[in-house]
Amino acid sequence: MNALEPAEAPLRTGRAGFARLAFERSGPRTVVRTALAHSPLRLLTPRNHGHAAWAYTSSFGGGLVDGDHLSLEVDVAAGASALLSTQGANRVYRSPRGCRSDFTARVEEGALLAVVPDPTVCFTGARYAQTFDLRLASGASLVFMDLVTSGRDASGERWAFAHYTSTLRVSVDGRPRVDERWLLDPTHGPLPERLGRFNALASVLLLGPALASAREALAAGVAALPVSSRAALIPSASPLGDDGLLLRAAAVSVEELLRATRAWLSFLPGLLGDDPWARRV
């Protein structure tokens, strides 16, 4: 059984979960000042060999069920560096009433926040909405990644969910830099036909002064790729002013998308002082 394709979850009533994380600088390292979670959310804060602090989210039950509403708030103090990821794929089970998650982050001057979760996997009949509200101070830096898959493709479930929305809002000193919403809904036309041969989609955002060289290298690399109508991955890169870059990709498989996005973020271990993917194969 594929790691992204567990058996259908048992029916359960909806749950509300809230978590709060706060990171601050302590000498040359960043430490976790606050890590508070209410079930079904859990927070893991493993040690690493770098100067940045890491945190991973997970939920009891292995995924979201009908009526779930999860909220996470993150604060990154001035000069701190933090990585936020997930312990596994964000699985969304059949949910006639729908379920949602909301993420809010405040990143102070000179700080770095990397939000690099595992893919979202919506099962047949899932209704899911997620919102990211990221508020940066001037001089802060952000790495953000959002991946969504077609579902349990190996089980014959391909773009079979009922509704998916992902809203991203990013501001710097209160001024909007990104405000967009992805919507995938079969009422606008059958999703398998609209998405063709592609089974995974990605957005990657790099914003702020700490990422200047990475943005330059990525923009040049994507621009230099040959154009092929049957390529396994179709990427694009769009500059956001002089301090941001938004990357998009559609891939024929989750594995292809993960290879590409992790290659794009190959600079991240250098910024964090350790590799968050080294022990994840």
RODO-2510 file (C-alpha; in nm, 4 decimals, decimal comma):
residues 281
     n   res          X          Y          Z
     1     m     0,0000     0,0000     0,0000
     2     n     0,1370     0,3426    -0,0959
     3     a     0,2193     0,5735     0,1971
     4     l    -0,0316     0,8233     0,0615
     5     e    -0,3037     0,5636     0,0206
     6     p    -0,4259     0,4253     0,3564
     7     a    -0,7546     0,2433     0,4007
     8     e    -1,0667     0,4559     0,4314
     9     a    -1,0981     0,6137     0,7766
    10     p    -1,3859     0,5213     1,0081
    11     l    -1,6653     0,7718     1,0360
    12     r    -1,6231     1,0157     1,3248
    13     t    -1,7835     1,3406     1,4304
    14     g    -1,6101     1,6670     1,3498
    15     r    -1,3410     1,8049     1,5782
    16     a    -1,1969     2,1498     1,6449
    17     g    -0,8247     2,1740     1,7093
    18     f    -0,6040     2,4738     1,7859
    19     a    -0,2259     2,5039     1,8121
    20     r     0,0188     2,7873     1,8724
    21     l     0,3918     2,8026     1,8049
    22     a     0,6384     3,0797     1,8884
    23     f     1,0069     3,0905     1,7949
    24     e     1,2724     3,3290     1,9237
    25     r     1,6461     3,3850     1,8928
    26     s     1,8654     3,2682     2,1830
    27     g     2,2305     3,3408     2,1146
    28     p     2,3289     3,1856     1,7804
    29     r     2,0281     2,9500     1,7740
    30     t     1,6522     2,9688     1,7456
    31     v     1,4468     2,8018     2,0177
    32     v     1,0801     2,7127     2,0532
    33     r     0,9350     2,9498     2,3131
    34     t     0,5771     2,8214     2,2911
    35     a     0,4362     2,4913     2,1623
    36     l     0,0729     2,4522     2,2638
    37     a    -0,1683     2,2138     2,0921
    38     h    -0,5229     2,0983     2,1599
    39     s    -0,6430     1,7629     2,0276
    40     p    -0,6654     1,6518     1,7528
    41     l    -0,3627     1,8652     1,6624
    42     r    -0,0177     1,7601     1,7801
    43     l     0,3160     1,9430     1,7625
    44     l     0,6575     1,7789     1,7425
    45     t     0,9731     1,9871     1,7941
    46     p     1,2710     1,7602     1,7221
    47     r     1,6303     1,8614     1,7809
    48     n     1,8525     1,9202     1,4802
    49     h     2,2151     2,0110     1,4136
    50     g     2,1485     2,3567     1,2698
    51     h     2,0785     2,7004     1,4135
    52     a     1,7098     2,6999     1,3134
    53     a     1,4248     2,5458     1,5141
    54     w     1,1990     2,2858     1,3530
    55     a     0,8362     2,1965     1,4222
    56     y     0,6115     1,9316     1,2678
    57     t     0,2339     1,9093     1,2874
    58     s     0,0194     1,5971     1,2882
    59     s    -0,3329     1,5028     1,3893
    60     f    -0,4780     1,2141     1,5879
    61     g    -0,6614     0,9751     1,3583
    62     g    -0,4317     1,0234     1,0611
    63     g    -0,6342     1,2842     0,8739
    64     l    -0,9278     1,5220     0,8593
    65     v    -1,2845     1,3937     0,8850
    66     d    -1,6213     1,5550     0,8248
    67     g    -1,6670     1,8751     1,0249
    68     d    -1,3041     1,9122     1,1364
    69     h    -1,1717     2,2676     1,1739
    70     l    -0,8033     2,3064     1,2628
    71     s    -0,6241     2,6348     1,3363
    72     l    -0,2524     2,7021     1,3772
    73     e    -0,0891     3,0325     1,4760
    74     v     0,2880     3,0856     1,4436
    75     d     0,5092     3,3744     1,5590
    76     v     0,8725     3,4070     1,4510
    77     a     1,0579     3,6738     1,6488
    78     a     1,3164     3,9109     1,5010
    79     g     1,6294     3,7346     1,3820
    80     a     1,4918     3,3836     1,4376
    81     s     1,4832     3,1031     1,1785
    82     a     1,2120     2,8354     1,1813
    83     l     1,0986     2,5418     0,9715
    84     l     0,7390     2,4201     0,9835
    85     s     0,6442     2,0930     0,8165
    86     t     0,4134     1,7955     0,8664
    87     q     0,4700     1,4442     0,9939
    88     g     0,3008     1,3007     0,6845
    89     a     0,0569     1,3729     0,4066
    90     n    -0,2482     1,5858     0,4900
    91     r    -0,5228     1,3284     0,4275
    92     v    -0,8798     1,4526     0,3886
    93     y    -1,1476     1,1825     0,4125
    94     r    -1,5004     1,1834     0,2742
    95     s    -1,6671     1,4906     0,4243
    96     p    -2,0183     1,5868     0,3058
    97     r    -2,0280     1,8907     0,5381
    98     g    -1,6679     1,9798     0,4659
    99     c    -1,3604     2,0386     0,6782
   100     r    -1,1011     2,3157     0,6879
   101     s    -0,7699     2,4339     0,8249
   102     d    -0,6488     2,7892     0,8896
   103     f    -0,2862     2,8917     0,9275
   104     t    -0,1691     3,2359     1,0429
   105     a     0,1955     3,3403     1,0775
   106     r     0,3703     3,6604     1,1853
   107     v     0,7374     3,6908     1,0871
   108     e     0,9379     3,9770     1,2352
   109     e     1,2279     4,1772     1,0895
   110     g     1,5291     3,9713     0,9916
   111     a     1,3501     3,6424     1,0612
   112     l     1,3051     3,3448     0,8281
   113     l     1,0072     3,1090     0,8148
   114     a     1,0029     2,8026     0,5887
   115     v     0,6596     2,6390     0,5517
   116     v     0,7155     2,3116     0,3640
   117     p     0,4336     2,0639     0,4366
   118     d     0,3784     1,7247     0,2782
   119     p     0,1130     1,7025     0,0034
   120     t    -0,2604     1,7310     0,0624
   121     v    -0,4449     1,4140    -0,0440
   122     c    -0,8231     1,4471    -0,0808
   123     f    -1,0158     1,1190    -0,0891
   124     t    -1,3344     1,0566    -0,2899
   125     g    -1,6143     1,2813    -0,1659
   126     a    -1,3855     1,5080     0,0373
   127     r    -1,4726     1,8761     0,0778
   128     y    -1,1778     2,0790     0,2006
   129     a    -1,0803     2,4451     0,2380
   130     q    -0,7503     2,5803     0,3670
   131     t    -0,6305     2,9350     0,4277
   132     f    -0,2769     3,0672     0,4746
   133     d    -0,2413     3,4215     0,6119
   134     l     0,1288     3,5137     0,6279
   135     r     0,2252     3,8553     0,7651
   136     l     0,5859     3,9633     0,7248
   137     a     0,7679     4,2636     0,8635
   138     s     1,0089     4,4505     0,6387
   139     g     1,3311     4,2510     0,6099
   140     a     1,1679     3,9170     0,6922
   141     s     1,1993     3,6183     0,4573
   142     l     0,9552     3,3425     0,3658
   143     v     0,9731     3,0047     0,1938
   144     f     0,6256     2,8640     0,1318
   145     m     0,5203     2,5442    -0,0440
   146     d     0,1725     2,4050    -0,1094
   147     l     0,1204     2,0693    -0,2855
   148     v    -0,2056     1,8944    -0,3758
   149     t    -0,2482     1,5528    -0,5371
   150     s    -0,5233     1,3862    -0,7367
   151     g    -0,6007     1,1515    -0,4456
   152     r    -0,5554     0,7763    -0,4170
   153     d    -0,4677     0,7269    -0,7813
   154     a    -0,3516     0,3658    -0,7351
   155     s    -0,6964     0,2818    -0,5927
   156     g    -0,8755     0,4338    -0,8885
   157     e    -0,9588     0,7607    -0,7122
   158     r    -0,8336     1,0376    -0,9373
   159     w    -0,9511     1,3965    -0,8828
   160     a    -1,2639     1,2412    -0,7253
   161     f    -1,3067     1,4833    -0,4342
   162     a    -1,6103     1,7106    -0,4105
   163     h    -1,4437     2,0464    -0,3451
   164     y    -1,0970     2,1903    -0,2779
   165     t    -0,9932     2,5491    -0,2134
   166     s    -0,6576     2,6896    -0,1042
   167     t    -0,6298     3,0601    -0,0220
   168     l    -0,2910     3,2302     0,0148
   169     r    -0,2512     3,5833     0,1497
   170     v     0,0944     3,7308     0,2059
   171     s     0,1620     4,0853     0,3220
   172     v     0,4761     4,2840     0,4063
   173     d     0,4330     4,5646     0,6586
   174     g     0,0591     4,5383     0,6015
   175     r     0,0850     4,5775     0,2225
   176     p    -0,0521     4,2823     0,0211
   177     r     0,2031     4,0959    -0,1900
   178     v     0,0049     3,7826    -0,2753
   179     d    -0,3705     3,7311    -0,2568
   180     e    -0,4951     3,4315    -0,4496
   181     r    -0,7301     3,1367    -0,4259
   182     w    -0,7116     2,7979    -0,5951
   183     l    -1,0469     2,6339    -0,6592
   184     l    -1,0964     2,2782    -0,7809
   185     d    -1,4618     2,1803    -0,8011
   186     p    -1,6265     1,9313    -1,0398
   187     t    -1,9354     2,1540    -1,0684
   188     h    -1,7217     2,3682    -1,3024
   189     g    -1,6439     2,0657    -1,5193
   190     p    -1,5085     1,7126    -1,4588
   191     l    -1,1707     1,7456    -1,2866
   192     p    -1,0006     1,4459    -1,4557
   193     e    -1,0767     1,5950    -1,7959
   194     r    -0,9714     1,9472    -1,6960
   195     l    -0,6426     1,8350    -1,5404
   196     g    -0,5581     1,5859    -1,8126
   197     r    -0,2558     1,3683    -1,7455
   198     f    -0,1436     1,5619    -1,4391
   199     n    -0,1824     1,4159    -1,0892
   200     a    -0,0144     1,6741    -0,8674
   201     l     0,0094     2,0547    -0,8481
   202     a     0,2475     2,2827    -0,6598
   203     s     0,3021     2,6441    -0,5615
   204     v     0,6349     2,7582    -0,4171
   205     l     0,6933     3,1146    -0,2989
   206     l     1,0285     3,2722    -0,2102
   207     l     1,0100     3,6201    -0,0609
   208     g     1,2568     3,8403     0,1233
   209     p     1,6263     3,9331     0,1360
   210     a     1,7617     3,5997     0,2636
   211     l     1,6484     3,4300    -0,0584
   212     a     1,7896     3,6651    -0,3219
   213     s     2,0497     3,4252    -0,4643
   214     a     1,8090     3,1295    -0,4545
   215     r     1,5458     3,3266    -0,6470
   216     e     1,7950     3,4298    -0,9120
   217     a     1,9195     3,0735    -0,9633
   218     l     1,5685     2,9268    -0,9737
   219     a     1,4313     3,1840    -1,2162
   220     a     1,7242     3,1249    -1,4512
   221     g     1,6952     2,7463    -1,4192
   222     v     1,3234     2,7364    -1,4992
   223     a     1,3666     2,9785    -1,7910
   224     a     1,6378     2,7552    -1,9393
   225     l     1,4288     2,4365    -1,9361
   226     p     1,3332     2,3036    -2,2811
   227     v     0,9656     2,3165    -2,3753
   228     s     0,8085     1,9727    -2,4281
   229     s     0,4385     1,8987    -2,4726
   230     r     0,4696     1,5581    -2,3001
   231     a     0,7075     1,6502    -2,0195
   232     a     0,6541     1,4800    -1,6833
   233     l     0,6686     1,8228    -1,5159
   234     i     0,5527     2,1603    -1,6459
   235     p     0,6971     2,4462    -1,4351
   236     s     0,6672     2,8244    -1,4495
   237     a     0,8333     3,1094    -1,2612
   238     s     0,6880     3,4580    -1,2042
   239     p     0,8806     3,7409    -1,0339
   240     l     0,7009     3,9372    -0,7611
   241     g     0,8676     4,2776    -0,7661
   242     d     1,2399     4,2715    -0,6919
   243     d     1,2262     4,0532    -0,3804
   244     g     0,9885     3,7664    -0,4626
   245     l     0,9458     3,4683    -0,6916
   246     l     0,6380     3,2481    -0,7364
   247     l     0,6929     2,9037    -0,8880
   248     r     0,4175     2,6771    -1,0190
   249     a     0,4287     2,3190    -1,1383
   250     a     0,1995     2,0461    -1,2668
   251     a     0,3359     1,6910    -1,2625
   252     v     0,2216     1,3521    -1,3860
   253     s     0,2984     1,1961    -1,0457
   254     v     0,3442     1,2923    -0,6822
   255     e     0,6949     1,1468    -0,6896
   256     e     0,7909     1,3666    -0,9851
   257     l     0,6553     1,6755    -0,8104
   258     l     0,8377     1,5994    -0,4846
   259     r     1,1656     1,5498    -0,6710
   260     a     1,1238     1,8838    -0,8460
   261     t     1,0164     2,0906    -0,5447
   262     r     1,2887     1,9494    -0,3213
   263     a     1,5424     2,0271    -0,5925
   264     w     1,4068     2,3833    -0,6033
   265     l     1,4512     2,4056    -0,2256
   266     s     1,7990     2,2499    -0,2228
   267     f     1,9295     2,5788    -0,0784
   268     l     1,7189     2,5358     0,2365
   269     p     1,9613     2,3155     0,4377
   270     g     2,2233     2,5880     0,4014
   271     l     1,9849     2,8471     0,5452
   272     l     1,8764     2,6207     0,8311
   273     g     2,2116     2,4595     0,9100
   274     d     2,0687     2,1078     0,8669
   275     d     1,8740     1,9104     0,6074
   276     p     1,5070     1,8495     0,6998
   277     w     1,4747     1,5795     0,4315
   278     a     1,7943     1,3863     0,5053
   279     r     1,6137     1,1341     0,7251
   280     r     1,2997     1,1220     0,5126
   281     v     1,3308     0,8925     0,2099
***
